[in-house]
Amino acid sequence: MKNASHPPETEAQERWTVDGIEDSPHGPLARLERGDGSTFDLPLRLLPEGLREGDLLAVQDGPDGVMVRILVAETLERHEASQAQLEALNNAESDVQDDDGEITV
């Protein structure tokens, strides 16, 4: 598996999300989620350097093997959207509480 900065756009790409990074007896593993929701683990050494939980990856099979790259802009957009959603939920939650912390149903 190779890391690529810009794979050719002519071939189909699969997208994976980094669900978690954890230690194992054989070294660090990344738990990855495919678009269909299935998950699997890969050794962290096979993935791009600097990989973090929540990153979105473009995965593309090519003539030189599988190319994987971090989709930085898409990852940032996803984080911002999640943060906005969390803030909206927190604001809605505070609207149903009285000043003394009681919840009005």
N, C-alpha and C positions, 0 to 999 in steps of 0.2 A: 504494500500500500504506500503510495507516495503522497506527499503534501504538495499542493500546487497553489500558486498565487492566482492564476487565471486560466482555468481549463477551457478548452474550446467550447463554445456555446452551441455547437451543432448537435452534440450528443445529449441524450436525456439525462437529467440530474435527479438523484434522489435526495431528500432532505432528512437529516437526522437531528434530534435534539439531545444535548448532553443532559441526562436526567440526574447523574451523580458521578462523583469520582471517589473511589474508595481503595484502601489498601487490601492486598491479598497476599497469601504466602508466596506468590510468584511475581509480586510487584504491583504497582498501582494499576487499577482498572477503571475504565470509563463505562458507565452504564448508559446505553444509548437507546433512544426510542425512535422507531420508524414512524412515518406518516400514518400507518394503519394502527398505531398504538402498541405494536409488539416491541418488546425490549430484548436486548442482548448486551453482553459485555465484550469489550476489546481491551487489550493491553494499551495503556496510555502511550507507550513508546511508539505505537503504530499511527498515532494521531498527531495533528499539528501541535507544535510547541505553544505553550501559553493557553491551552484549552481550559475553559472554566465551566462550572455547572451553569446550565441555562443557555449555553452557546448553541447557535443553529449552524449546522454543517451542510455543505453541498458535497455530495458524493457522486462521483462520475467514473464509470468504467471506460477506459480508453485503451489504445494500442500498447501503451507502456505499463498498464496495470490500473488499479483503482486509484483515483486522485481524490483527496479530501482537503477541503479548505473551510475555514471559519467564515461565515457570512456576517461580517462585523456590523454593517448597517442594519441588516434585518434583525440581528440579535438585539441591537440597541433599540430599534423600533418596538420589538416585542417586550423588552423590559419597560420602556416608557408606557406602553399600553397597559401592561399589568399594574404598574404603579398607579396610573390614573384610575384604573378599575378599583384598586384597593382603597384609594382615597375616596372615591365615590361611595363605596360600601361603608367606610368609616363615617362619612358625613351623614349618610342615610341612617346609620345606627344611632348617631348622636341626636338625630331629630326625634326618635321615638323614646328617648330617655328624658325624664323630668330633671329639674335642677338637683334633686337629692339622689339621682342615680336610679330611680324607679323606672321601670319600663312600662309604657302605656301600650295596651293591646287594643 
